[in-house]
Amino acid sequence: MEKKWWKESVVYQIYPRSFCDSNGDGIGDLNGIRSKLDYLQNLGINVIWLSPVYKSPNDDNGYDISDYQDIMDDFGTMEDFDNLLKEAHEHGIKIVMDLVVNHTSDEHKWFVESRSSKDNSKRDYYIWREGKDGKAPNNWGSCFSGSAWQYDEATDMYYLHCFSKKQPDLNWDNPKVRDEVFNMMTWWCDKGIDGFRMDVISMISKVEGLPDGYVWPGSQYGDLSNTTNGPHVHEYLQEMNKRVLSKYDIMTVGECAGVTIEQAQRYAGNDQKELNMVFQFEHTSLDYDENGKWTTKRFYLPDLKENLSKWQNELSGKAWNSLYWDNHDQPRIVSRLGDDSPISAKCIATILHMMQGTPYVYQGEELGMTNCKFGTIENCQDIEIINAYNDIVGGGKRTAEDFMRAVEAKGRDNARTPMQWNASENAGFTTGKPWLMVNPNYKEINAEAEVADSDSVFSYYKKLIKLRRDSEWSDVIVYGDYELLDLQNEFVFTYLRKLNNKTLLVLCNVSNGEIEYQVPTDIHGDATLLISNYENVKLQKDLKLPAWFSGVWEI
Ligand code: NOJ
């Protein structure tokens, strides 16, 4: 397998709004991030993925960009960005930017021009259609509830928005749009950034004629399958690779909702000349049900094992995996798969960090930050939650109480509560009023306490990261083959990693009870323990695994 720096990296995702506020306005900012570089260096990560920091009216917290070459007022200035980039590099940390080019903000100057008249030179930068029988051009529903089409009086036509109506989709079939995007990317690369995480990049090519989507039972709208993995997506990414990416030593990861293994092998295949890796979403929807994400349903462990193992095995040697539990769109894994306890956070981290691929740590995950009891909708800020609430509760389909339980289990705001830095007011995130409520558990769960405690979740993550990046087992952890054992066991996640003459055994009790367990592989002689969340563990054939036990040995 070809060695690459981005395969050997550990990425830390920062959601700037919620990370650290340096000026007391209640919103995190670039100087706040800069003040925490020592913390990140101490954790041991070497890449930051920065969620969008560009100019934006914040309908979707920066994923609605009104100027790609300027910084959001709330976050600071371009000079602040340049300082952050420089100091991050001095700390040995690279910065990967979020590239949101499936859509812009409706306040972007391209869209302002585009909507002004049918013959404006930017008209075809977006996807405009006539209505059909006085209604939207097709049945597509937006990811944020309601129709994916917005009627615009000025020209008596509709524009497509797969997300909010303030996020009109760009028309990638127009070569001028591609020129604009590639020039903008080049400008950032020339500044010295180290890569791109590409927002919903699998959605940039729509099926010609924009045919209706499939209407799933219970849904009012058609799905967006005709916008996903579309006919020209690989052609456009190869063009992007040729014109921009291939000219720099950067890393790229594409957010690819709805991607299959076969598609992932094309997006991130070794010889495809597209992207380095993709974010796939199969494992993050295994705890959905007929209500989609709005459910308190939990994972069934064999399903999760089977799915993650499929990606491990089928991309191995052909493409590259990104490994993640959390991001700014997902609830906290320690609540979702664990039971909010620090020991469960360590166990779950072990499962992921010992796999093949590039691991991503989302801010606060390294502290075991949990989901939040928002109680009422007034405590939420996320457009997805609020639109769904208005649709589902407002439409009388579910009670507010029932829906809020689902929000507390799956809503995106769980990931967006402010970072818990210390036990002082507002968790040390801001001296002002935080834009989103702070999780009340910050007195117990916070960075200051955990950095000082060698038994904390933070210290455990630090150890996991060091094992991967800088130990005698680095190669087997990064590049080794993966083999799942004992698929049907409902409580224990067991697998092997193998490279040359080294074999690692990873054993995790993903339950809060003690389990009697027979290790499903031969153990010859003494095994070397690499890491465990319990003390004094000796590997033998018959084990009693305490609640949330995790251990990794060379056998
Ligand atoms: C995916 C991003 O991760 C999410 O936060 C955002 O709302 C949508 N794309 C739209 O940009």
Residues whose N, C-alpha, C, O or C-beta is under 5 A from the ligand:
A	BS01	NOJ	D60 Y63 F163 D199 V200 D329
